[in-house]
Amino acid sequence: MKYLLRLVFVSLLLTGAAIQLVIPRTTPPMHLPAQARVETRNPKVGVHLRLTGTDNEAELAAQLNAVREMGATYVVDLFPWAYVQPRGPQSFEWRGADLLIAHAHRQGLKVVARLDIVPAWARPSKSSDRYLDPDHYDDYARYVAAFAKRYRGTVESIQIWNEPNLHFEWGGREPDPVAYAALTRAVAPLVRAANPEVQIIAGSFSPGYAIPGTRAGDIEYLEAMMEAGADFDLLGVHAYGARAPADEEPHPDRVNFRRVEVYRDTLRRVGAPRRIIVTEGGWNDHPRWAGAVTPAQRLQWTVQAYRMSEEWDDVVAVCLWQWQQPRTHSYYDNYTFVAPDGTPKAIYYAVQAYARPALQP
C-alpha cells in the first residue's frame, strides 16, 4: 500500500511538472502610455540600456521616457535566453521582454535586441552561461526565431551573441570564428522565415589586438569569420574612445572611436561590405580610473561622436554604453548617462542640448 501511495504521489508530481512546462504563466496587464515619437536632430543617436529584468513598470516607463526626452532614437538591451526559456525548449516566459519592448515602442524608440546567456538545460553542468556548443545551436536558433516572430514590427534588429572574440563571452573557451560563423548560419534562415523585416547583427567584438587567454584580435577574427561564411545583415561594433578624442585618426593598431572605419575597410577588403551599427562605445570619466578622461572631455567627445555619425551613411546607429548601472562603486558607474536612482547626469543634458536644442533654456 505504501508503495502504491508513493507511486501515485510521484505520478502527480511528474504530471504537475509537465503541466508547468506547457501552460504559460499568467501575467498582470500592462499600463502603457499614449504613443509618442522621438524628436531629434540626429535619428542615429542611441544608448545601451541595461533595463531588462526591471519589473517595476512605473520605473521602466520613466526611464524610457527620459531616453526619448534626451533625443535618442535607438536602444540596445540584452534579452537573455535563460530568462525566456529557463525550464526547457518547449516553454516561454515573455513577461520581462514584453514589458520593456512594449514601453520602448510606445516611446517611439527602435529596439536592438542582444540575445545570449544560455539556460542551464542547454549547457553542461558547471559551465559558464556563455557556453553554447554546436549541439544546441538549433535550440538557440529556435529561440531567436521565436523572439523575432513575437516582436515583428517592434524590434528593429537582433544581435547574435556578444563579443564572441573574448574567452569569457565564448564560455571560457578559445574564441572560434569558424564556430561563430556556423552559429550565424544556423540562426539566420529561421529568423528570416519568422520575420523578414528584422536585421541580423553579427560581431560586436571586443576591440583591439590579441591578448593570449583573453581575446582574439578583432580584425583577424572578423576576417576569419567572413571567410567561414558568416550570415548576417549588419556588423555590430564596439567603438570605445579610450583616452582619445572622437576624431582621432583610425588605425588598425589603435582602439578609438573611429575604429568603426577600420571595420568598414576590412569588410570592403574581403569583398563583403555591410552596414554597421555601434552597439557599445563611449568614454568614462571616473576620477580614480587610469583609463579615464576628464568630465569636460567626455561631454565634448560624446557629442562629437554623435555628430560624426551624421556623416557616416553606412552606420545605422551609434548606441553608447550605457544608460544606467546598478551602483557598483567602481569606474563602471561613470560610463552612464543617469545615476542609479535615474537622475540625469551632465552627459545627459549635453547630449540633449545637441539632439534637442529647443528644450534648452
Order of alpha helices (4+ residues) and beta strands (2+ residues): alpha-beta-alpha-beta-alpha-alpha-beta-alpha-beta-alpha-beta-alpha-beta-alpha-beta-alpha-beta-alpha
